[in-house]
Amino acid sequence: MQWKLGGEGTKEKIAAARREAETLKEKIRAKRDQLADTSLRAMANEIDGLPRIMMRPRRTLRGHLAKIYAMHWSTDKRHLVSASQDGKLIVWDAYTTNKVHAIPLRSSWVMTCAYSPSGNFVACGGLDNICSVYNLRGREGAAGGGTVKVARELSAHTGYLSCCRFLNDRQILTSSGDMTCMMWDVDAGVRIMEFNDHTGDVMSYVLLSSISTGPGELGLLSLGTNQNIFVSGACDATAKVWDIRTGKAVQTFVGHESDINAVQFFPSGDAFATGSDDASCRLFDLRADRELNQILFAGYDDFNCNVWDTLKGERVGVLAGHENRVSCLGVSADGMALCTGSWDSVLKRWFLMVRSSLEGIVVYNSPSPEDLSVRR
């Protein structure tokens, strides 16, 4: 009886602590709203909106035989890697559309892929719960005609691998349906840190050092300019900013009403965008600790990629050309090219060229830099 009473007392203390925490959260919310005397959208009412953006694909990359689930640009702005349900990981030359490597995978249920900053490695993972790392500069990979073999398999997650991104050639971050993110030592093949705080499947994350210098885009996992932090999005409808040095979440952003399945840092590194199953995209500012607005690309189930001027909350362009869902997209490091991947089994590379005009900013289709040297 005494033990039972003690248990009841503990429950009451926990309930009281939760009530106190909610009260403190409400006070913080009220103070934040008090300081926010206006919204960015209200301040932008007097600013002219962007003109209609028209774009056409410059290249179509054909070679996959099934749905494309992920793609990632190399930092050299020329190559990219894509992963498909056909069981292939393909490294492309985006200038010529040639396949540099076609890597057969042990599992066709792949959900993510990544290019290392140096261009020496690619990685992928999915329903096998494993992050597989491939060395493109190994004996087989360097030969060009040989089969690139797996260099390391990283296994510790108990759920599917939703995203992976390299910090460098020796370290990689992964996120999983087991509600965790992990940092790995690739050479040793061991987990060196685990990030636990989400209460739902971690669908995506962004590293601050992997951002591009062009328009913001939605990805799966993103690093910013500061390699000590990254952002993750999960099925608990929250996005969390993590400090790699401590392994702790330092900021939590709310606002979505359903699963967050895509996150990507904005080029400045001060903000990140999220995409959710609630059919909305949001942009959050790390400095203001709240939602913000900028410009971003987002892929949809209606086969299109929408271009949003989120400063005004308006759609300023629609990129049409795919014949199925746009499942992944990314902007090259120089901000001059957008690549979209689709369940129609092809990737399309869109060339961006911006010039000033009397109407504002015009994005038009003109010869890209590589067209001056590459003849098809």
C-alpha positions as CSV (number, residue, x, y, z in Angstrom):
1,M,0.0,0.0,0.0
2,Q,2.8,2.4,0.8
3,W,4.5,1.6,-2.5
4,K,1.3,2.3,-4.3
5,L,0.8,5.7,-2.5
6,G,4.4,6.5,-3.4
7,G,3.6,5.8,-7.1
8,E,0.6,8.0,-7.0
9,G,2.7,10.8,-5.5
10,T,5.3,10.4,-8.3
11,K,2.5,10.6,-10.9
12,E,1.2,13.8,-9.4
13,K,4.7,15.4,-9.4
14,I,5.1,14.5,-13.0
15,A,1.7,15.9,-13.9
16,A,2.5,19.1,-12.0
17,A,5.9,19.4,-13.8
18,R,4.1,19.1,-17.1
19,R,1.6,21.8,-16.2
20,E,4.4,24.1,-15.1
21,A,6.3,23.4,-18.4
22,E,3.2,24.2,-20.4
23,T,2.7,27.4,-18.4
24,L,6.3,28.4,-19.1
25,K,5.9,27.6,-22.8
26,E,2.8,29.8,-23.0
27,K,4.7,32.7,-21.3
28,I,7.6,32.4,-23.8
29,R,5.0,32.3,-26.7
30,A,3.3,35.4,-25.3
31,K,6.6,37.3,-24.9
32,R,7.7,36.3,-28.4
33,D,4.4,37.5,-29.9
34,Q,4.6,40.7,-28.0
35,L,8.0,41.4,-29.5
36,A,6.8,40.5,-33.0
37,D,4.9,43.7,-33.7
38,T,4.4,42.8,-37.4
39,S,4.9,40.0,-39.8
40,L,7.2,39.9,-42.8
41,R,4.3,39.4,-45.1
42,A,2.7,42.6,-43.8
43,M,5.9,44.5,-44.2
44,A,6.2,43.2,-47.8
45,N,2.8,44.5,-48.8
46,E,4.4,47.6,-50.4
47,I,7.1,45.6,-52.2
48,D,6.4,44.7,-55.8
49,G,6.0,40.9,-56.3
50,L,8.2,38.9,-58.6
51,P,7.1,38.6,-62.2
52,R,6.1,35.3,-63.7
53,I,9.0,32.9,-63.9
54,M,9.3,30.8,-67.0
55,M,11.8,27.9,-67.3
56,R,12.4,25.0,-69.6
57,P,14.6,21.9,-69.1
58,R,18.0,22.1,-70.6
59,R,18.9,18.4,-70.3
60,T,16.9,15.2,-69.7
61,L,18.9,12.4,-68.0
62,R,17.6,9.0,-69.1
63,G,18.8,5.7,-67.8
64,H,16.8,4.6,-64.8
65,L,14.1,2.0,-65.4
66,A,11.8,2.8,-62.4
67,K,10.8,5.5,-60.0
68,I,13.6,7.9,-58.9
69,Y,13.5,8.5,-55.2
70,A,16.6,10.8,-54.5
71,M,19.3,12.9,-56.1
72,H,22.2,15.0,-54.9
73,W,24.5,17.4,-56.6
74,S,28.3,17.2,-56.4
75,T,30.1,20.4,-55.2
76,D,31.8,20.5,-58.7
77,K,28.4,21.7,-60.1
78,R,28.8,19.2,-63.0
79,H,28.1,15.8,-61.5
80,L,25.1,14.4,-59.6
81,V,24.0,11.1,-58.2
82,S,20.5,9.6,-58.3
83,A,18.9,6.6,-56.7
84,S,16.0,4.6,-58.2
85,Q,13.7,1.7,-57.4
86,D,15.4,-0.1,-60.3
87,G,18.2,-1.0,-57.9
88,K,20.8,1.3,-59.5
89,L,22.8,4.2,-58.1
90,I,23.8,6.3,-61.1
91,V,26.5,9.0,-61.2
92,W,25.8,11.5,-64.0
93,D,27.7,14.1,-66.0
94,A,25.0,16.8,-66.0
95,Y,26.7,18.7,-68.9
96,T,26.7,15.8,-71.4
97,T,23.9,13.6,-69.8
98,N,26.4,10.7,-69.8
99,K,26.4,8.0,-67.1
100,V,29.8,8.0,-65.3
101,H,29.0,5.1,-63.0
102,A,26.0,2.7,-62.8
103,I,26.3,1.0,-59.4
104,P,24.1,-2.0,-58.7
105,L,22.6,-2.1,-55.2
106,R,21.9,-5.1,-53.0
107,S,18.5,-3.7,-52.2
108,S,16.3,-1.9,-54.7
109,W,14.3,-0.2,-51.9
110,V,16.5,2.8,-51.7
111,M,15.3,6.1,-50.3
112,T,18.3,8.4,-50.2
113,C,21.7,9.1,-51.8
114,A,24.5,11.6,-51.2
115,Y,27.7,12.9,-52.9
116,S,30.7,13.6,-50.6
117,P,32.1,17.2,-50.8
118,S,35.3,15.9,-52.4
119,G,33.6,13.9,-55.0
120,N,35.4,10.8,-53.9
121,F,32.4,8.9,-52.4
122,V,28.7,8.4,-52.8
123,A,26.3,6.8,-50.3
124,C,22.8,5.5,-50.2
125,G,20.3,3.7,-48.0
126,G,16.7,2.7,-47.5
127,L,14.5,-0.1,-46.2
128,D,17.6,-2.2,-45.6
129,N,18.4,0.0,-42.6
130,I,22.0,0.3,-43.8
131,C,24.0,3.2,-45.2
132,S,26.2,1.9,-48.0
133,V,29.3,4.0,-48.9
134,Y,31.0,3.6,-52.3
135,N,34.5,4.8,-53.3
136,L,34.5,6.3,-56.8
137,R,38.2,6.8,-56.7
138,G,39.0,3.2,-55.9
139,R,40.7,0.8,-58.3
140,E,37.4,-0.2,-59.9
141,G,35.8,3.2,-59.8
142,A,38.8,5.0,-61.2
143,A,39.0,2.6,-64.1
144,G,35.7,3.9,-65.4
145,G,34.5,0.6,-66.9
146,G,34.7,-1.4,-63.7
147,T,32.0,-2.0,-61.2
148,V,32.2,0.3,-58.2
149,K,32.0,-1.9,-55.1
150,V,30.7,-1.0,-51.6
151,A,33.5,0.3,-49.5
152,R,31.7,0.4,-46.1
153,E,28.3,-0.6,-44.8
154,L,27.1,1.3,-41.7
155,S,24.6,-0.6,-39.7
156,A,23.1,0.5,-36.3
157,H,19.7,1.9,-37.2
158,T,16.6,-0.2,-36.3
159,G,14.4,1.5,-38.9
160,Y,14.6,2.5,-42.5
161,L,17.3,5.0,-43.6
162,S,15.5,8.2,-44.7
163,C,18.4,10.4,-45.4
164,C,22.2,10.6,-45.5
165,R,24.7,13.5,-46.0
166,F,28.5,13.6,-45.8
167,L,30.3,16.0,-43.5
168,N,33.6,15.1,-45.2
169,D,35.2,11.9,-46.6
170,R,35.5,10.4,-43.1
171,Q,32.2,11.4,-41.5
172,I,28.6,11.0,-42.6
173,L,25.2,11.8,-40.9
174,T,22.2,9.6,-41.3
175,S,18.5,9.9,-40.3
176,S,16.1,7.0,-39.8
177,G,12.5,5.8,-39.1
178,D,13.8,4.7,-35.7
179,M,13.4,8.4,-34.7
180,T,17.2,9.0,-34.4
181,C,20.0,10.6,-36.4
182,M,23.5,9.2,-36.2
183,M,27.0,10.5,-37.0
184,W,29.5,7.8,-38.3
185,D,33.2,7.4,-38.7
186,V,33.3,6.0,-42.3
187,D,36.8,4.6,-42.1
188,A,36.2,2.7,-38.9
189,G,32.6,1.8,-39.8
190,V,31.3,2.8,-36.3
191,R,28.7,5.1,-34.9
192,I,30.3,8.0,-33.0
193,M,27.2,10.0,-31.9
194,E,23.5,9.6,-31.7
195,F,20.9,12.3,-31.7
196,N,17.6,11.5,-29.9
197,D,14.8,13.9,-29.3
198,H,12.2,13.4,-32.0
199,T,9.0,11.5,-31.1
200,G,8.3,10.4,-34.7
201,D,10.2,9.0,-37.7
202,V,13.0,11.3,-38.8
203,M,12.3,11.8,-42.5
204,S,14.9,14.3,-43.4
205,Y,17.7,16.6,-42.1
206,V,19.9,19.3,-43.5
207,L,23.6,20.1,-42.8
208,L,24.6,23.7,-42.8
209,S,27.7,23.1,-44.9
210,S,25.9,21.5,-47.9
211,I,23.9,24.5,-48.9
212,S,24.0,26.0,-52.3
213,T,24.6,29.6,-53.2
214,G,21.5,29.8,-55.4
215,P,17.7,29.8,-54.7
216,G,16.5,27.8,-51.7
217,E,15.4,24.2,-52.4
218,L,13.8,21.4,-50.5
219,G,16.0,18.4,-49.8
220,L,16.2,15.6,-47.4
221,L,19.0,16.4,-45.1
222,S,21.0,19.6,-45.0
223,L,24.1,21.1,-43.5
224,G,24.7,24.8,-43.4
225,T,27.7,27.0,-43.5
226,N,28.4,26.2,-39.9
227,Q,29.4,22.5,-39.8
228,N,28.5,22.3,-36.1
229,I,24.8,22.3,-36.7
230,F,22.2,20.6,-38.8
231,V,18.4,20.5,-39.0
232,S,16.1,17.5,-39.0
233,G,12.4,17.2,-39.8
234,A,10.2,14.3,-38.6
235,C,6.8,12.8,-38.4
236,D,6.2,14.5,-35.1
237,A,5.6,17.7,-37.2
238,T,8.6,19.5,-35.7
239,A,12.0,20.6,-37.1
240,K,14.9,20.6,-34.7
241,V,18.3,22.3,-34.9
242,W,21.1,20.1,-33.5
243,D,24.6,21.0,-32.2
244,I,27.0,18.2,-33.4
245,R,29.4,19.1,-30.6
246,T,27.0,18.3,-27.8
247,G,24.6,15.9,-29.6
248,K,21.7,18.0,-28.2
249,A,18.8,19.8,-29.9
250,V,19.2,23.6,-29.4
251,Q,16.1,24.8,-31.2
252,T,12.7,23.3,-32.0
253,F,10.4,24.8,-34.6
254,V,6.6,24.1,-34.8
255,G,3.9,25.2,-37.2
256,H,3.2,22.2,-39.5
257,E,0.1,20.1,-38.8
258,S,1.5,16.8,-40.3
259,D,4.7,14.9,-41.1
260,I,7.7,17.0,-42.2
261,N,9.3,15.0,-45.0
262,A,11.8,17.5,-46.5
263,V,14.1,20.2,-45.0
264,Q,16.8,22.4,-46.6
265,F,18.9,25.3,-45.5
266,F,18.6,28.6,-47.3
267,P,21.8,29.8,-48.9
268,S,22.6,32.3,-46.2
269,G,22.5,29.6,-43.5
270,D,20.3,31.8,-41.4
271,A,17.0,30.1,-42.4
272,F,15.7,26.7,-43.5
273,A,12.7,25.5,-45.5
274,T,10.4,22.6,-44.7
275,G,7.9,20.6,-46.7
276,S,5.1,18.7,-45.1
277,D,2.3,16.3,-45.7
278,D,-0.1,19.1,-44.6
279,A,0.5,20.4,-48.2
280,S,2.4,23.4,-47.1
281,C,6.0,24.7,-47.3
282,R,7.4,26.9,-44.5
283,L,10.6,28.9,-44.0
284,F,12.0,29.4,-40.5
285,D,14.6,31.9,-39.3
286,L,17.2,30.6,-36.8
287,R,17.9,34.1,-35.5
288,A,14.2,35.1,-35.0
289,D,13.4,31.6,-33.7
290,R,10.2,31.7,-35.8
291,E,8.7,31.2,-39.2
292,L,10.1,33.5,-42.0
293,N,9.6,33.9,-45.8
294,Q,11.9,33.7,-48.8
295,I,11.9,32.0,-52.2
296,L,12.0,28.3,-52.8
297,F,11.4,25.4,-55.2
298,A,9.1,22.6,-54.2
299,G,8.1,19.3,-56.0
300,Y,4.5,18.0,-55.9
301,D,2.3,15.0,-56.6
302,D,0.7,16.8,-59.6
303,F,3.9,16.2,-61.6
304,N,5.0,19.9,-61.3
305,C,7.7,21.8,-59.4
306,N,6.3,25.1,-58.1
307,V,8.4,28.3,-57.6
308,W,7.3,30.3,-54.6
309,D,7.8,33.9,-53.6
310,T,7.1,33.2,-50.0
311,L,7.8,36.8,-49.1
312,K,4.5,37.5,-50.6
313,G,3.0,34.0,-50.2
314,E,2.6,33.7,-54.0
315,R,3.4,31.1,-56.6
316,V,5.5,32.8,-59.3
317,G,6.3,29.9,-61.5
318,V,5.4,26.3,-62.5
319,L,8.0,23.9,-63.9
320,A,6.2,21.4,-66.0
321,G,7.7,18.5,-67.9
322,H,7.6,15.4,-65.8
323,E,5.0,12.7,-66.3
324,N,4.8,11.6,-62.7
325,R,5.4,12.8,-59.1
326,V,8.4,15.1,-58.6
327,S,10.1,13.1,-55.8
328,C,13.4,15.0,-55.3
329,L,15.2,18.2,-56.4
330,G,18.3,20.2,-55.8
331,V,20.1,23.4,-56.9
332,S,23.8,23.2,-58.0
333,A,26.4,24.8,-55.8
334,D,26.7,27.9,-58.0
335,G,22.9,28.4,-58.0
336,M,22.8,28.2,-61.8
337,A,21.1,24.9,-62.3
338,L,18.1,23.1,-60.8
339,C,17.7,19.3,-61.2
340,T,14.4,17.5,-60.5
341,G,13.9,13.7,-60.2
342,S,10.6,12.0,-60.7
343,W,8.7,8.7,-60.5
344,D,8.6,8.8,-64.3
345,S,12.2,7.5,-64.1
346,V,14.0,10.5,-65.5
347,L,15.8,13.6,-64.2
348,K,15.6,17.0,-65.7
349,R,18.2,19.7,-65.4
350,W,16.8,23.2,-65.6
351,F,19.2,26.1,-66.4
352,L,18.7,29.3,-64.5
353,M,19.8,32.7,-65.9
354,V,18.7,35.9,-64.1
355,R,19.0,39.4,-65.5
356,S,17.5,42.7,-64.5
357,S,14.6,44.2,-66.5
358,L,12.1,47.0,-66.2
359,E,9.6,44.4,-64.9
360,G,11.9,43.1,-62.2
361,I,13.7,39.7,-62.4
362,V,13.4,37.5,-65.4
363,V,14.5,33.9,-65.5
364,Y,14.9,32.7,-69.0
365,N,16.3,29.8,-71.0
366,S,19.6,30.5,-72.7
367,P,22.8,28.6,-73.5
368,S,24.5,27.4,-70.3
369,P,28.3,27.7,-69.8
370,E,28.9,24.1,-70.7
371,D,27.1,24.6,-74.1
372,L,30.1,26.7,-75.2
373,S,32.3,23.6,-75.1
374,V,30.0,20.6,-75.3
375,R,28.4,19.7,-78.6
376,R,25.7,17.1,-78.6
